Amino acid sequence: MINSLAELEQVRRECKKMVTRRAGLSAGAAVIPIPGLDIGTDVSLLMALLPAINEKFGLSPTQIEQLHPNRKKYTLVAITGIGSRLIGSTVTRELVKMVLKRVGVRVATKSVARYVPIIGQAAAAGLSFSAMKVLGNAHIEDCYEVLKQVLETQPVEKADFITRVNTRVAGPGSNRQ
């Protein structure tokens, strides 16, 4: 469980490195002129990448289910506020295909471009790399924002709890702090 902004930043950096590695694999597959190989590779990479990012941030469905009820509530509210269907849910092929449609022009362009010898293959690799980076980094930023909101909300809750405990111990109207 991530409990500080420093930990959150570290996870963000690790995930960005993971996205860059997977984007490189996507670019490599885009160079090979076999119909459907690039899209199949992208779907497979995203099916593994998106849950791995969720896991790193502590936002997989299982991890969210195990959270303290208050933190779970704040987390679910933050996820809803971000509007991501990828955080805290099981990543399916249909969900990945929906995400790929976001970068549909790039995917279609790389599929056509890779049949043009050398220049087309290089363009397809570049488009594939950038599409994977855009999708992966957008998911990282969504996860980051969810946890940042939760972390910013949690200290207020702790301070409020301490105030309530002090009030109960001292009794109402007491000057004890």
C-alpha positions as CSV (number, residue, x, y, z in Angstrom):
1,M,0.0,0.0,0.0
2,I,1.3,3.4,-1.0
3,N,1.3,5.8,2.0
4,S,3.3,8.8,0.9
5,L,3.8,11.1,-2.2
6,A,7.4,10.0,-2.3
7,E,6.4,6.3,-2.7
8,L,3.8,7.4,-5.2
9,E,6.4,9.2,-7.3
10,Q,8.7,6.1,-7.2
11,V,5.9,3.8,-8.4
12,R,5.1,6.3,-11.2
13,R,8.8,6.2,-12.4
14,E,8.9,2.4,-12.3
15,C,5.7,2.1,-14.3
16,K,6.9,4.6,-16.9
17,K,10.0,2.5,-17.4
18,M,7.8,-0.6,-17.8
19,V,5.7,1.2,-20.4
20,T,8.8,2.2,-22.4
21,R,10.0,-1.4,-22.5
22,R,6.6,-2.7,-23.6
23,A,6.3,0.1,-26.2
24,G,9.7,-1.1,-27.6
25,L,8.3,-4.6,-28.0
26,S,5.2,-3.2,-29.7
27,A,7.5,-1.2,-32.1
28,G,9.4,-4.4,-32.8
29,A,6.3,-6.3,-33.7
30,A,5.1,-3.5,-36.0
31,V,8.2,-3.9,-38.2
32,I,7.3,-7.5,-39.2
33,P,4.9,-7.3,-42.2
34,I,2.5,-10.1,-41.1
35,P,-1.1,-9.1,-41.2
36,G,-2.6,-8.8,-37.7
37,L,0.6,-9.5,-35.8
38,D,1.0,-5.9,-34.7
39,I,-2.6,-5.6,-33.4
40,G,-2.4,-9.0,-31.7
41,T,0.9,-8.0,-30.1
42,D,-0.5,-4.7,-28.9
43,V,-3.6,-6.4,-27.4
44,S,-1.4,-9.0,-25.6
45,L,1.0,-6.4,-24.3
46,L,-1.8,-4.2,-23.0
47,M,-3.5,-7.2,-21.4
48,A,-0.4,-7.7,-19.4
49,L,0.7,-4.0,-19.0
50,L,-2.5,-2.5,-17.6
51,P,-3.0,-5.0,-14.8
52,A,0.7,-4.7,-13.9
53,I,0.4,-0.9,-13.6
54,N,-2.8,-1.4,-11.4
55,E,-0.9,-3.9,-9.3
56,K,2.1,-1.5,-8.8
57,F,-0.2,1.3,-7.7
58,G,-2.2,-1.1,-5.4
59,L,-5.3,-0.6,-7.5
60,S,-6.0,-4.1,-8.7
61,P,-9.5,-5.4,-7.9
62,T,-8.1,-7.7,-5.2
63,Q,-6.0,-5.0,-3.6
64,I,-8.9,-2.5,-3.5
65,E,-11.1,-5.2,-1.9
66,Q,-8.6,-5.6,0.9
67,L,-8.3,-1.9,1.7
68,H,-9.6,-0.5,5.0
69,P,-13.2,0.5,4.4
70,N,-12.5,4.3,4.6
71,R,-9.6,4.1,2.2
72,K,-11.6,1.8,-0.1
73,K,-14.4,4.4,-0.1
74,Y,-12.0,7.3,-1.0
75,T,-10.3,5.2,-3.6
76,L,-13.5,4.2,-5.3
77,V,-14.7,7.8,-5.3
78,A,-11.4,9.0,-6.8
79,I,-11.6,6.3,-9.5
80,T,-15.1,7.4,-10.4
81,G,-14.0,11.0,-10.5
82,I,-11.1,10.1,-12.9
83,G,-13.5,8.2,-15.1
84,S,-11.2,5.3,-15.8
85,R,-12.7,1.9,-16.6
86,L,-9.2,0.3,-16.3
87,I,-8.5,1.1,-12.7
88,G,-9.8,-1.4,-10.1
89,S,-11.4,-3.7,-12.7
90,T,-10.4,-6.8,-14.5
91,V,-8.8,-6.0,-17.8
92,T,-10.5,-7.9,-20.6
93,R,-9.8,-8.1,-24.4
94,E,-12.9,-6.0,-25.0
95,L,-11.7,-3.3,-22.6
96,V,-8.3,-3.3,-24.3
97,K,-9.9,-3.1,-27.8
98,M,-11.9,-0.1,-26.5
99,V,-8.7,1.6,-25.3
100,L,-6.9,0.9,-28.6
101,K,-9.8,2.6,-30.4
102,R,-8.7,5.8,-28.6
103,V,-5.5,5.7,-30.7
104,G,-7.3,4.2,-33.7
105,V,-5.9,6.5,-36.4
106,R,-2.3,5.6,-35.3
107,V,-3.1,1.9,-35.2
108,A,-4.7,2.0,-38.7
109,T,-1.9,4.1,-40.1
110,K,0.8,1.8,-38.8
111,S,-1.0,-1.3,-40.2
112,V,-1.0,0.2,-43.7
113,A,2.4,1.9,-43.4
114,R,4.4,-1.2,-42.5
115,Y,3.8,-2.7,-46.0
116,V,5.9,0.1,-47.5
117,P,9.5,-1.2,-47.5
118,I,11.9,0.3,-45.0
119,I,10.4,3.8,-44.5
120,G,6.9,2.4,-43.9
121,Q,8.2,-0.2,-41.5
122,A,10.1,2.5,-39.6
123,A,7.0,4.7,-39.5
124,A,4.9,1.8,-38.3
125,A,7.4,1.1,-35.5
126,G,7.4,4.7,-34.5
127,L,3.6,4.9,-34.5
128,S,3.3,1.7,-32.6
129,F,5.8,2.9,-30.0
130,S,4.1,6.2,-29.5
131,A,0.6,4.7,-29.3
132,M,1.7,2.3,-26.6
133,K,3.5,5.1,-24.7
134,V,0.4,7.3,-24.9
135,L,-1.9,4.6,-23.6
136,G,0.4,3.3,-20.9
137,N,1.4,6.8,-19.6
138,A,-2.2,7.9,-19.6
139,H,-3.1,5.0,-17.5
140,I,-0.2,5.7,-15.1
141,E,-1.4,9.3,-14.8
142,D,-4.9,8.2,-14.0
143,C,-3.6,5.8,-11.3
144,Y,-1.3,8.5,-10.0
145,E,-4.2,11.0,-9.7
146,V,-6.4,8.5,-7.9
147,L,-3.9,7.8,-5.3
148,K,-2.8,11.4,-4.9
149,Q,-6.4,12.3,-4.2
150,V,-6.7,9.5,-1.7
151,L,-3.4,10.5,0.0
152,E,-4.5,14.2,0.2
153,T,-7.9,13.2,1.7
154,Q,-6.4,10.7,4.3
155,P,-4.4,13.2,6.5
156,V,-7.6,15.3,7.0
157,E,-9.4,12.2,8.1
158,K,-6.6,11.3,10.6
159,A,-6.6,14.9,12.0
160,D,-10.4,14.7,12.3
161,F,-10.1,11.4,14.2
162,I,-7.6,12.8,16.6
163,T,-9.9,15.8,17.3
164,R,-12.9,13.5,17.9
165,V,-10.8,11.3,20.3
166,N,-9.5,14.4,22.3
167,T,-13.1,15.7,22.5
168,R,-14.4,12.4,23.9
169,V,-11.5,12.1,26.4
170,A,-11.7,15.7,27.6
171,G,-15.4,15.9,27.4
172,P,-17.5,18.6,25.8
173,G,-16.8,22.2,26.8
174,S,-13.4,21.3,28.3
175,N,-10.3,23.5,27.6
176,R,-8.1,20.4,27.3
177,Q,-6.5,20.1,23.9
